[in-house]
Amino acid sequence: MQLLLHIPDHLGERLKLTIPSRQRSKFIAELLEKALPAEGDPLYLAALEVERDTTLNAEMREWREELIADGLRGADETD
């Protein structure tokens, strides 16, 4: 399959300087194999479900905000 991708100029130049022209497709395919989750990976699918759960995400956002604020007051400050 052929894809048209746009990447920053500095990365394109580094790719051209580093990887010979006849090896670039293989190089990029190997990077994608390493970076993309395997099809049907149960952990990845579970993470997607968590990301899609708006109720859970709202609850996690509340926890995060409370945890970030917790302990930030100085020792001499009170509620």
Contacts in CASP RR format, 6 or more apart in sequence:
PFRMAT RR
TARGET T0000
AUTHOR 0000-0000-0000
METHOD contacts of the structure
MODEL  1
MQLLLHIPDHLGERLKLTIPSRQRSKFIAELLEKALPAEGDPLYLAALEV
ERDTTLNAEMREWREELIADGLRGADETD
7 15 0 8 1.000
15 24 0 8 1.000
15 27 0 8 1.000
19 27 0 8 1.000
37 44 0 8 1.000
38 44 0 8 1.000
50 56 0 8 1.000
50 57 0 8 1.000
51 57 0 8 1.000
END
